[in-house]
Amino acid sequence: MLSAATHFEAVGTWKDEWLGVSVLASQSDKKGVHGRYFHTTARSSFLDARHHILHNPRAAYKDLVYVLINISWTSFTVWILGISALITALFALVFHFVCVDTDVFEDAFNLSYQSFSTIGFGILYPRNTCGNLALSLEAFISMIIISAFSGLVFVRFSKPRSSAVFSQQCIIQPYGRHLALVIRVANATRCHDLHADSILEASFRVNLMRIEETTATDRTHVLRRYDLLMLQADFLAVRRDIQLVHLIDRSSPLYGVTGLTLAASDFAIQVDLVGVDATTQNTVQGQMLYSALQVEWGVKFQDMCMVEGDAGKEQWIMDFGRLSATVPAPILVHPPTSPTTSSPLSHAPHTRQLAYAKSRQLSIKDLVAQSTAGDLRDDSLDMQQLGSPVRGSSHYVDMPPSVESAPLRFGRNSRQNPEHLTQSLLNHELSSVQDVATLRASIVSSSAAANVENAPHFDRIYPRQAPLPFSFHTFYTEALKTSWPKIIVYSFVAFVALNLLFAVVYYLEVDGVSVYDDILNNNTAFGVCLYYSVHTLSTVGYGAIGPKPSSTYQNFWIMVESTLGIVVITIFT
């Protein structure tokens, strides 16, 4: 049973409302107890079955292509077989009842499918003018349908899929003198090459959606959406894990949140990713949804990358089992210093504060890149102001902050590692920011690269407990990185294995195979079935080997293998 939720007072305006979406009162709201609009698990949406689309002007059949592209491979195969069988049955009715070209309906069905799949064994054939006209029409339709099936198969294989995975929860932890909403994202590729399979030009956008009252006087609930500004939202490449950080300062819609208000809140956080797959050069998209129940207070993410192995044989391990693992990061909140501070649930950011927040969006890495040398330091992050945080200890923050932290100042001689500063703020290791000796970098003039002393360099990374299962898309992307000789060898092995499989199926009822006597006398029964499978899969259909019209078993598996042949030919061509 979910606890009662807090629906926020009016904070935004009509400009922030999600137009076209109406929020209806739940049964709990009618009884005076606010029910949750947003609740989700890792495999369900926020609204589950509570959302309805009314008066959709688009006809349902127009979305058939999108349905076939996104359903599972099992369902897709059933759809292909079903459509093929339906067309075959329609023309079988024409052959038998309209043209009267076959003696039994089973012969008409077999003739229709052999014509539709372009096999043409020659054992069955149209005998009169009507039958030949019907066959001509079916051949024309089959060219269109088979081409459409081939296109759908290729689209399903090559459809861009993001390898980015998100933590199952987002967290709120100390970040300097403020709090921060942190979301972890990792690239779950199976490739071991550190310079391959990156997500290039990755851009993240984080939105906060919550139910608010329309105005201070109008208690009607509306759905409003706010952009949560990230300290860094754009990345040139994502190869391992990153953390998206939203600073909860006066300009943030989450300003003033506490552990108690978080537990009672009813909101949703949507994370969108747009990037470019380095292998296929296709645009990829990813999305993750969080409800207030999936936001943890006072913890931080545990490192998921580690170095293992003996000296000289170290390996860089990326453990996806720790993708959502957290460790405590207690937060002790100072009481507000200003008596005029507004309620955290009704605080509206001022224009000056919004302008300040936008000025903070230049990432630390960008600022360091613009400086040519000097020591990186932040005088506002004073150890006494922060309560002298020690690793594993509680971290003091002002709630709401009484003064704004001064912007970071970068000297002309800065050579400090910017990523280490960001991670230090997340891990409360602020004393290490001033430890210049351990992070002193030397600029290599020949390659314009920075080498950090005592830091091992790795060209390979080994994923552990990869969350994305091996799929047809994985096979497709791996094939793109394979040399042509290997592709030819793999294709030939797959072709032989598939024919051997169906040869065994046909051999189980070899009496249903029609074969010329001279072929049968010079080959074994299994060899005949093997050639029979090759003729079917490649749709050659010489007519010397084929199914007997009376064998339902053989004709059924002919239909299955010829349909599968469409898929195989599409994949390897």
N, C-alpha and C positions, 0 to 999 in steps of 0.2 A: 504494500500500500504506500503510495507516494505521499509525502508530507505536503502540507499546504504551501503554495508558492506565492511569492511577492510579485505583484504586477506593478511596474514602476509608474510613478507619477509622471506628468507631462515634462519631458526634457527637450525633445526635438520639436520640429514644426512640421507643417504639411509637406515641406520640401524633402523631409526624411521618410515620409510614409511610403509604403509599398503599395502603389496605386493598383487598383483592380483586385485587391485581396481584402476580404471581409473576415473579421474575427467574431465568431458567434460565441455567446456565453455557454459554457459547459454546465452540466448538471450541478457540479460543485459550486460554480459561480452563482447559480440561481439560489443555492442554499446559503450563500454568504461566505463560503470557503473557496478560495481561489484554487482551482485545479491547474495542473501543469499542461501548457500547450506544447512545450518542447521537452520531449524525453526520447532518448534513443539509446541503442546499443551498437555494438560494432557492426551488426549486420542488418540494421533496420533504419528507416528514415525517421525524421522527427515526428511526422504526423501519422505514420502508419497508414491505416485505412480511413483516417478522418478527413482527408482532403478529397474534394470532388470537383470535376470539371463540368461546367454547365454550358450548354448551347455552343458546343465546339463546331465551327462552320466547316471544318475539314472532314471529309469522308474517311471512314476507317480503312477502306481498302487502299487508299493512297499511301498509307504508312506500312504496307506489307513489306516493301523492300527494307525499311529500317528495322522491322521486326526480324526478318530473316538474317540480317547482318549481325544482330546483337544477341540472338538466342544461342543456346549451347550447341555444340557440334552434333550431339545426339538428336536433339530436336530438329536441327537443320537437315540432317540426313533423312529423318522421318518425313519432313516436309517435301524434300526432293522426290523421295520415293512415292509419296502420296500424290503429288502433282503429276508425276510421270505415269503412275497407274491410272489416274483419272482420265488423262488424255488418251492413254492406250485403250481404256474401256470404252470411251466414246467412239473411237474409230472402229473398235471391234464390233460394236453394235451396228455401225454403218456397213462394214464388210459382210456381216452375217445376215442382218435383217433387211437392209436396204438393197445392197448389191447382190445378196444371195450368192456369195463367192466362195463360201466354205461349207463343209458338210456338218461340222459341229462348232459350237461357239468357242470351245477351247482352242481350236485351230485359228479362229478369227482373232482371238486375243493374242496368241503367240505371233501371228503374222503382223498384227498391229505393233507389238512392241519391238519386234526385229526391224520393222520399218522405222519406228520412232528413234531407236538407238543407232540406226544406220549400220547394223551388223550385216543383215541380208545373207543368211546362211544359204538360201536357195532351195531349202527343203520345202518351205512354204512360199507361195508367190501368188499374186492376183491373177485371175484367169479371164475375166471379162473387162469390158470397157469401163463400167462403173467402178470396179475394184481398182483399176489403174488410176482413174481420176481421183478416187479417195486416197490412194497411196501418194499421189503427187501432192495433194493438199496436206497430208500428214507430214511428208518430207519437208515442205516449206515451213510448217509450224515447228517441226523438230529443230530446224536450223536456228530459229529464233529462241526457242526455249533452252536448247543446249548452250547456246552462246550466253544467254542470261545466267544459267547455272554456273558456267565457267567464270563469268565475271563476278558473281556473288562469292564463289569459292576464293578467288584471288583477293577480293576486297576483304574477306574475313581473315585471310592469312596476313595481308599487308596492312590491316587497319592499325594505325598508330596506337600504341599502348604505353602509358607512362610506367616506368620502373620505380617511380617514387612511392615510398610508403610513409605513412604518418603514424606518430605515436597514438596509442589508444586514448590518451588523455592529454589535455594541456594543463599547465601548472602555473601557479602564481608564487613567485619567490622574490627575495630581496634583490635589488639591483641598484647599488650605490645608496643614495638617500631616498630612493623611491622603491616601489614595487614594479614587477614586470610580469606580463603574461608571456609565457614561453611555450612554443610548439616545436617539436622535433620532427625533422623530415630527413629521410635517408634514401639513397639510391640503391635499390635492391637488385642490381644486375648480378648475374652469375659469372660475369667475365672477371678474370684475375688480373688482366692488364690494367694498371692504374691510369693509363692514358687513353683508354677506350671506353665506349659505352657511357659517356658522360651526358648529362642533360645540359645542353648549352643554352645560354641566354635565358636562364630560368627566372621567371618573374612571378612573385607571389602577391596575392591580394587577400586580405583578411577582413571579413565583414561581421559585425555584431548585429544580430536580429533579436528584438525583444518586444514584448507586448507592453504598450504604454497607454495611459489615459490620453484622450485626444487633447484636452486642455485642462486648466485648473478647475474649470467649472463643468466641463463636459467629461463625465466618467466613462464614456464609451471607449472600449478597447480598440486600438489600432496597432498594426504591425509596422514598426519603424526599423530602418537599417542605417547603420553607421560604419564608415570606413575606419578600421583600426590601423593607424600608421605604424609601420615597422621601422626600427632603427636601420635595417637594411632589408629591402624587399627584392632587389634585383642582384643576380649572381651571374658572372660570366660562365661558370660551369659548376655543376653539382656532381661530384663523383663519390663522396662518402656521406657523412651525416652533417647537417647544419641545424642551427636553432634559430627560429624566428622570434624576435624579441619586440614586444610592444610595451613601451614605457607608460606606466600608469601614473601620469602627472595630472595637473589641473585641466589639461586640454582633453584628456581621455574620457570617453563615455563610461569607463569603469572606475573613474576617480572616486575614492572614498570607500571602495569595497573592502569588507572585512571577512573573516572566516564565518561569522554568523550570518551576515547578509548574503554571502555567497551560497551558503547551504539552503537559503530560502528563496534564492533568485530563480527566475524563469526566463532564460534567454538562450540563444543559440549562437554559435560561432562557426562561420563557414570559411574554409581556407581553399583558395583556388590557385592552381599552378598552371602556367603556360610556359612551354619551353620547346627546344628543338632536340630531337633525338640525334646523337652524334653518328649513329650507324646508318639509319635510313634517311636522315636529313628531313624527316617529317615533323610537323608540329604536333606535340603531345600535350595532353591536358590531364590534370589530376585534381581531385577534390576530396575534402574531408569535412565531416560535420561533427560538431561537439555540442552537447547540451550543458547546462549548468551542472548537471550531475556528473559530468566528465571533466570537471575542472578541480584539480587538487590544490589545496592550500598549504603553503609552508614546506614544499619539497623542491628538489632540483633533480634534473636528469643525471643518471649515472653514465659514465663514459662507456661507450660501446666499441671503441677501437682500442686495441692493445697490441703489444709486441710480445710474442712468445717464441721460445726456442733457445738453444744453447748459443753461446757467444760465437759469432761468425756465421750462424745459421738461423738468425732471427727471421720470423715471419710476421707480417702485419695482418692481424686478424680483425675482422669486422663482425661482431657478434650481434645478430639481429634479435637474439633472445633478450637483449638489454635495450631494445628500442624504446620500450615504455617503462623501463626500470627506473625507479627514483630512490633517492636517499633524503632523509630529513634535512630541512633548512628552516629551522624555527624562526618565526617573525614575532618580535616584541614591539608593539605599537605605542609610540608616544601619544599622549592626549593632545588634541588640537590646541594650538597656542593662540588662535584668534577666536574670540567669542562670536564673531559675526559669520563664521563659516557655515555655509548652507548644508542641508541634508545631503548625504552622499547619493541618495536616490533621486534627488530633485535638482542636482547641481547642473547648471547650464554653463558651458565654457564661454569665456569672453573672447572678443575678437583679438585682443592683444595676446591672450594665451594661445589661441589657435595659430597666430603668426609665429609665436615662439616655438610651438611644436613643429611647425613646418621647417623652421630654421634648423632644427635638430636632426632632420632626416638625412643630411649628408653623412654617409657612413664613416666610421672610423678609418676603414681601409682607404676610402677615397681621400680623406684629409691627409693621411700619411703619404699617399702617393703624390699629392701635390707638394709636399715638403721635400726638400733635397737632403737635409741632414738634421741632426739635433736629437735631444732626448725627449721622449714622449712622457708627459706628466699631466696630471689633473690635480691642481692645487685645491680644488673644491672638495675632493674626496679625501678629506683629512681623517686620520685614524681616530682622533678623539671625537670628531663629529659622528663617526660611524660606530662609536661604542667599542672601538678596538676589537673588531671581529677576528676570531680565530677559527681555523678550519674545524667545522663540526659544532661551533657554538651558535647561540642565538644571534640574530642580526637585527639591529635597531633601525627602524624607519620612522619618519614623521608621517602621521596620518590625520588630517591632510598636511602636506608639507608647509611649514611656516615660511620658508624662504625657498626660492628657486635656486637650484645648483648653478654655479657659473659654468659657462660653456668650456669645453676642453680647449686648452691652449697648447699649441704645437710649436716647439722651438725650431729654429732653422737647422739645428744639428740633430734632428730626430732620426734615430735608426732603430727604434723599438718595434717589436713585432705587434701589429695592430690586432691580429686575431687573438694573441695572448691576452691583451688588455680586455677585450670583450669577454673572453672566457673567464678572466680573473674576476670581473664584475659579477658574472653568474655564479662563480664558485666561492665568492667572498675572499679570495686570496689577493687582496688589494696591496699587501705589502710587496708582493712579487712584481708589481708594476714598476716599482722603483729599483728593482734589482737588475741594473743595467749590465752587470758583469756577465750574468748567465745568458743573456739574450743579445749580446753585442754582435751585430751582423757586419760582415765585410762585403762590400760591393765588388763583384767580379766585373772588371771593365770589359773583358772580351765577350761575355755573354749577357751582361747587364742583369745578372741574377744575384740573389742574396743567399748566402750560405750561413746557417746557424750552427755555431760550434756545438759539438757533443750531441748533435741530433742525427740519428740514422736516416739514411735515404732509402726508400723502397720504390721499386717499379711495379711491384705486384701486391695485390691485396686479396686475402682469402676470406670469402664470406662464410659465416657459420649460421646455421638455422635460417636460411634464406626464406622469407615469408611468401614469396611468389612461387607457385608450383610450376613445374616444367609443362609447357603447353605447346600447341602448334605454332603460336607466335614466337615462342622461344626458338623452336626449330627453324623458323623462317629467318629470324635475325642472325642466328648462328651460321646459317647457310650463306648469308650475305658476306660474312667475313671469311669464308672458306675459299680456297683456291679452286680453279676450274678442274684440274685433274681429280681432286678429291670429290667434287660435286658429281662428276661423271661416274666415278667408281660407286659412290653412295647411291646414285640413281639406278645404276645397273643392279646393285645388290637388292635394292627395294623392289625392282621390277621382277627379279627372279624369285624373291621370297613370296611376293604376292601371288605369282602364278603357281608356285608350289602349293601354297595354301588352298587355292581353289581347285587345283588338280586333285588334292586329297578329297575335297568335298564331292567332286564329280565321280571319283573312283568308288565312293561309297555306294553308288547305284550306276555302275558302269553299263548295265543293260539298257539304260535309258539314253545312251549315246548312239547316234547314227553315224556310221563311218564306212567308207568304201573298203571292199575286201582286200585290195592290194595294199592299202595303208595298214589295215589290221594285221595282215600276214607278215609285214616287215617291221612291226613295232610291238612293244609290250602294251598291255592294257593301260598301265600307268602312264607310259609315254604318250599314248593317244590322248589321255585326259589332260596331260600337260600341254600338248599342242592345241587342244580344244580350248584350254584356258587362255593361251596366248592369243588365239584367233578372236576370242570374246573380248578380252581386256583391251586389245588394240583395235577392236571393231573391224578386223580384216574380213572375216566371214567368207572364206572361199567356197563353202558349201560341201566340201569333202568330209568335214567333221562338223556335227551339229547336234542339237537335241531332237529326240524323237517327238513328234507332235503329241503323242499320247502320254509322254512323261511330264507330269506336273512338277515333280521334284527338279528335274533338269531345267525346265523353262523358268521356274522361280529363281534359281540361282544364276541363270543367265541374266535375268533382269537386275539382280543385285550387283553382279560383277560388272556389267556394262555401265551401270550408273556410277559405280565406284571408279571405273575407268575414266569417266569424265573428270572426276576430282583429281585422280592421279596425273592425268595428262596436263591438267591446268597447273598443278603444283610444279611439275618438272619442266614445263615449257615457259 
